[in-house]
Amino acid sequence: MMFEQLSTWFQPTLIIIGATLIIQGITGKYRLIEIVTLAAGFLLGLWAITLSIIGIAKGMLNIPTFIILLICGAGLFSKPIRKIHWAALLGLVSGSAVAYYFNLIIGYGGPTVLFLVFLTVTLLTYLFFKFAEDIVSMIGGLFSISIISIAIGIACIIWALIYINF
């Protein structure tokens, strides 16, 4: 029942995404407007990604609208967080947690074994999240170019205006 009402949000979300992208592309010099649009764009990007995934999973969304929502949502989501380096912190935390629980479950594993467990988990986690961090940085950097942001924003608004719910 709740998902039936979700289909009414596709068109307004596309229009708001388009307007946000256009505003972000135009107002790059004004710091306060930039901060507000980045914060709103982050939340709107999360909403668009969630909406696109639920919409395609429930069969309420056609493929072009899914692609537009997902790409624009990822762009809006990644633009403000593209310069945050969180892979090393997540690697350190996960390596420490796994080494702690490994020692808790196995018993006394010895410092060499615990160090190898810590190092392996830390490196694997760091590499995985560094890859994700680089992808987010690339998408955010692409959407930081004013012309691309404005063009994609206009495309979102045009698609929303010709959008026919299948």
Residue, then its C-alpha position, 0 to 999 in steps of 0.5 A: m500500500m505504501f509503495e503505490q503512493l511512491s509512484t507519485w514522487f518520481q516526477p516531483t523528485l526529478i524536477i527538484i533534482g533538476a532545479t538543484l543541479i541548475i542552482q548548484g551550477i549557477t551559484g558557485k561563487y556565493r558561499l552561503i547558497e552553495i552550502v545550502t544547495l550542497a546540504a539539500g543536494f546530499l539529502l535529495g541524492l539519498w532520496a533519489i537513490t532510494l526512490s530509484i532502487i525501490g521503484i525499479a524493484k517494485g516495477m513502478l519505474n521505467i529504465p530511462t527514469f531509473i537511470i536518470l534518478l540513479i545518476c543524478g542522485a549519485g551525483l548530488f550525494s557524492k558532490p559534498i562528500r568527495k573530499i572526505h577521506w574515510a577509507a583509512l578510518l574504516g579500515l583501521v576500525s574494521g581491522s581493530a574490531v576483527a582482531y579483537y573479536f578474533n582474539l575473543i573467540i580463539g583465545y590467546g592468538g599471540p601478537t604475531v597472529l593478531f597483527l596479521v589478522f589486523l593487517t589483512v583485514t585493514l588492508l582489504t577494507y582500505l582497498f575496497f573503500k578506497f575504490a569506492e571513495d575514488i568513484v565517489s570523488m570522480i562522480g562528485g568532481l564531474f558534477s562540480i563542473s557547472i556546464i555538466s551540472i546545468a545540462i543534467g539539471i535541464a535534462c532532468i526537468i525536461w524528462a520530468l515534464i514528458y514523464i509518463n508513468f508506466 
